[in-house]
């Protein structure tokens, strides 16, 4: 190979290395996290206990994500609030089921 070809390979090397590092450190973990969130949202059902990003614990009383982007949750006796589906941080019912092998 000629010197000019080697010089051009050396000049593009750091850029290629940065793209590979970007993929493994940023893009891939973010896609994995998004896939886990989509799975959690698909598995939400009426009666599940959830935690919102604001720290509110509640039980889902109505969910219809195909028609609207809102979920109704009961936070106390005779107290229900309507939240955006994006506000759901964790599905506590599913976590409890996954943590207890007797329920599997």
N, C-alpha and C positions, 0 to 999 in steps of 0.2 A: 504494500500500500504506500501511496505517496505521502509526503510530509503534510501537504495541505489537507488531505483526507483525514489523517490522524489528528490534526489540529482542530478540524471541525467536529470530530467525534469527542475530543476532550472538551470543547466549548459547550456541547449539548449535554454532556454527561451530568453535570450538576442539576440541570433543569429536569432531566428524566428522573434522577434520584429524588428531587423534591416532589415530583408528581407521585412517585411510588410511596414516599413517606406520607404525603397528604392523604392518599387513598387509605392506607392502613391505620393512620392515627385519627382521622376525622370522618371521612366519608363512610367507611365500612361500619364503625361503631354506631354512627347516627342512623344508618339504615336498619341495623339490628334492633336498636331502641324503637324505631318507628314501627317495625314489624311486631314487636312485643306489645306496643300500645294498641295497634289495630286489632290484634288478637284479643286483648283485654276488652276493648270496646265492643267487639263482635259477640263476646260471651256474657255481656251484661244482661240481666233479666230482672223482672219485677220480683221484689223480695230480697235482692242482694243488698248487702251493706257496703257502702262506699265511703271514701274519704275524698273531700274536694281539695283543690289546691289552696283554698283559704283555711283549711283545717276543720271544716264542718263534717261531722259524721252523720250519716243518715241512711235510711232504707228506701230503695227505689219503689215508688208507687205507680209510676207511669213512664214508659219509654217507647218511643216510636221514632227511631233515627232516620227512617226512610222519608217520613213526611216532614219532620222538623228536626232542628238541631238542639232540642231542649229535653231535659229529663226532670221529672217531678220527684222530689224526695221528701220523706217524713223525717223531721229532725226532733220532734217531740209530739206528745199526744195532741191531736187536732191542730198541728202546725206543719204545713207543707210549703216547700219553696220550689220555685222553678229555676233550674240552673242550665247553663250551656253545657253541652256534652264535653267541650274542651276543658271544663273546670274539674272533671273527674280525674283525680290523681291516682287512686288505687281502688281495686275491688277487694275489700276485706274478706268477703265471703269466699271468693275463689282462692285467696291466699291461705285461708284457714283450711279449706278443703285440700289444697296441695300439700300443706304442712302436716296434715293428719293422714297417715297411710291407711288407717282403718276405714276411711270413707271412700277409698279407691276401689 
